[in-house]
Amino acid sequence: MIAKHWKLTLQKQQQRITLYVTTTDALIEIDLSGPESCSLIATARQYHRRAQNAAQNHRDLAIGALMVFAAAPPYDLSFEHIETAPEVPHGPPQRHVCADRGEALVPIWESCESEDDEFQ
């Protein structure tokens, strides 16, 4: 099973933070097995013009999860950048994200800018 880690740097209450997610082949299968209206991958693909094929499923699952998680205050998505991460913070995630299907799917960790130094 392939696992990939992603991070998104953005603002939360005027402080720079980083959100981390992990995607796996199994999570992609679960996301794509339900209705398209409940898919995090489909959510991400509504808003970007990058390649939209199976090879991009990990990236799009991460983008969709982060969009759903950080869509409302206190998060500010006016400046954000998603990229791969070598790992996620240690310990359990703060939350799991799903689209509208109600089940926990993609794990999310949040860390403040100063906490990110341990991953650099």
Summary of the structure (lengths in Angstrom):
residues: 120
radius of gyration: 13.6
end to end distance: 25.8
largest distance: 39.6
contacts: 330
relative contact order: 0.26
helix: 34%
strand: 33%
